[in-house]
Amino acid sequence: MNILRIILKEFTLNIRNFKANFMMVLFPIVLIMILGAAFSGTFDNAVKLDDVTVLYTEERNESGPILTEAFKSFREGISEELGIIFVKADDVNSGRTAIKDNKYSAYIYVSDNTREIKMYKNERAEFETSLIESALNSFSNTYGAMSAIAANNPAAMAMPEMAAEGDYVAVKSLNEKREPGSLDYYAVTMMTMILMYASLTGFWSIRSDIEQKTGGRILCAPVRKHEMLIGNVVGSICVTIVQGTAVILFSKFILKAYWGEDLITVAFLLLTYSVMSISLGASLAFLFRNGNAASGALNTIIPIFVFLGGGYVPLDVMGGTVGKLSDISPVKWVNTALFGIIYDGDYSRVMTSVLVNVGTAAAFIAIAALFAKRGNRLYA
């Protein structure tokens, strides 16, 4: 009963602090919007071809411009899909010369008379020409199939599915999955960052009882030290849950960040992470005699942990040394587990993250309990 009363006391005191709660909710939301907008290009996985220009020459047969008309539809389709610019050349020689001079990515010759398509590639634009060649092969195969159908069964050409236009280029992934955009990425990482800062809530929950002399007065009542410690920690966790829930709901429904389909596991993982964070603050409240020194230490450690955990920059761009060093950060373990759940449906890292969170929290609580047993002098 004593524990419940202390939890309610701690929760009420913290939730009434409108300014602190407002900042704990507003700060990550602002960072999500700023960083999400600033790094939107970095997380854009779409294929973009800038300033790709292709020369072409058409040898039309006005009595039956079947191939050149089909090629015209092809040009319009691929220009719309990939943004490739087609420029008409007067003759074959000028087209070949332009390719030799590296002025264009490729040159295409199309003839109604000989029913042939020739492509000349600029070897310096290997990626662009490979993509154009793939699209052209798709077009020629489609044209050949349609010509064969028209020659053997003309009535089939009137069928709706035969008249439908298709994409000439389709980019597929062998392991197709959803990838996080910048807004999605920073919604997760800023959430774990602000929960790490919640250690300050746990810290000041203990420290305020010490500095304001309320702890000693509470212990004069039939309240044990472990009851007071548990009440302070759990009350701080409850406040953090309210703050975190507000951030998740805002980012999900207002900013449209993706949090996956399994919100229960995500919430459970964040809960264990919050327990670890609050426990860290509570232990430092007993370890440091000077509250400002402890607060400064937390404000120094947290950004380092967040950076090593991929909070500001994705871990895969940090390099080998930093990547190995990131193992010391609990933020790294929770972030990798969250992204695995949300985007891959991978639960293999969840247990590791939970064990890190719970084990670290147990160590911090043990430290806090050990120092709390030294007597009432901490609360005097």
PyMOL commands that set and color helices and strands:
alter all, ss='L'
color gray80, all
select helices_A, chain A and resi 2-15+18-38+66-82+92-100+126-152+154-158+160-163+182-197+199-211+214-220+225-253+263-287+291-308+315-317+320-328+330-344+350-372+376-378
alter helices_A, ss='H'
color red, helices_A
select strands_A, chain A and resi 53-59+85-88+106-111+116-121
alter strands_A, ss='S'
color yellow, strands_A
deselect
rebuild
show_as cartoon
